[in-house]
Amino acid sequence: MAARDRYSRKLECSQCGNTGFAEVSETDDKRAPSRDFRIDEMPRGFFTEFASTDPKKYMMRCGQCSHKFRFEQKSVYAPGGEPRR
């Protein structure tokens, strides 16, 4: 079983400015057909709209203004929290 890469990602709603850091993980095996992306801890004030194992397709919803947005978008990372490419 492959290890999992773990990192923090800042979520920010472009409508109301609500922010929080999500703790996420994905498979460490670069040969795997999927990144097996998972959100391990969702920050308060954000919800999953559509879950996916691909962070480009994972949709979030802001709990304050109900704005929907993709998880993987232009964002600020926590120190040391850059995901692999």
Summary of the structure (lengths in Angstrom):
residues: 85
radius of gyration: 12.8
end to end distance: 20.8
largest distance: 41.0
contacts: 212
relative contact order: 0.29
helix: 0%
strand: 41%
